[in-house]
Each structure stands twice: as structure tokens, then as C-alpha cells.
Amino acid sequence: MKYLKNSTSLNFISEKCTNCILCIDVCPHGVFQLKNKKVGVADKDLCMECGACTLNCKYGAIIVNSGVGCASAIINGMLTGGAPSCDCGGSSSAECC
């Protein structure tokens, strides 16, 4: 699911990246990719700003203002009458956001 085009706060600093691929492992929407043994951003517009990448990057290569994407999930849940889901893997929005 793509969110608003060119609106994410995601900032990837390749000079700080050690290519540990942890961001690839923790990102629930496939924002990051490994290409030619280098981590990079596959599609910035897929970012829901959950903050998993920032929390898990020990080298400060990823900065994102978390919460906006989860807020969108909560609003969408209210509009559709369903439970909020930000696809972070937690059983409730409080656990994943």
C-alpha cells in the first residue's frame, strides 16, 4: 500500500550504512532493498513511518518521524469500521506504533 506520494519523512544516509540488512528484515512494507551488496531505498512511497528501521539501525543511517503512518492506519480503521492495522506485526496498534 502506498501512502501520499513524496510525503514521507524517511531519510536514508548511505554514507552511514554498513549494509547489515536489518532495515530490510524489520520493514513491514519492503521500503529497503539489497542491490549489488548495498542497502538502498527501493520505494520511499511505501514507507508508513512506523519507525522500525530507525529503532533498529545502530549506525544512524535511517531517520524517520514515526507515528504518521500508524495514525493513518487508525483513521482508516475508524472509517472502515475495522480494527486499526499498520502491519507492524503486533496484535494491537499500541504494540506496533
N, C-alpha and C positions, 0 to 999 in steps of 0.2 A: 504494500500500500504506500503510495507516495503522498506526501503532505504538500503544503504550499511550495511551489517551485521557488528556488533561490531564497528561502526564508530561514533556513536552519542556522543555528549559532555554531555549528560544528567547525572547528579549526584544527586541521591536521598539520603538524610541523614535522616534515620529513627529515630534517636535519637532526632531530632528537630521537627519531625512531630507530630501534635496534632490530626490527623485524622479528620480534618474538612471537608474533601472530596471536597474542592473547586477545587483541581487539576483534579479530576475526572470529575467535571462539565465543566471545561473550555478546557480540552484537546480534540481536534477535531479527534484524531486517537485512543483513548482508550488505551493510554500507561499505565495508572494507574488503579488499581482495589482495591476494598474493600474486604478483606478476614478476617474472624474472628474478625471483628470490627477494623481492622488495614489497613491503606492505604499502598500499595506497588506498585512496578512496575510489570505490567502484561507482557509487552513485550517491552523492551527497543529499539528494532529494528524498532518499529512502529513510533518512535519519528522523527518528521520532523523539530525539532528545531525552532518552531515558537516563543517560549518564553512565551506563555500564562500562563503556570504553574508557571514559575519563577516570572512573574509580579504579579500574584495573591496570591502567598504564602507569608503570612505575617510573617512567622516564619523562613524563610531562609532554609527550608528543601529541596528545589529544586534549583539546579543551572544548567543552560544550556546556551551555547553560541548561542543566537538566530541569525537567518538570513540564516544559511546554507540551511535549508530545503526550505525556501522561494526562495532562489536563484535557487535551483533545480527546483522548480515549474516554475519560469520564463524561465529557459533554456528549460524545457520540452515544454512550451507553444511556444517558438520560433521554436523548432524542429518540432512540430506538426502543426504549423500554427494557433493554438488556443490561447485563452486568458490564461495568467498565472493564475493558481489556486492553492492555498495552503490549501484550505478547512478550513480557519480560520473563515469564516462567513462574512467577509467584502465584499463589492461589487467590490473592486479593490485590487490588490496586495499591494498597498501603505497603505491601511487601515488595513490590517491584518498582515503585516510584520513588 
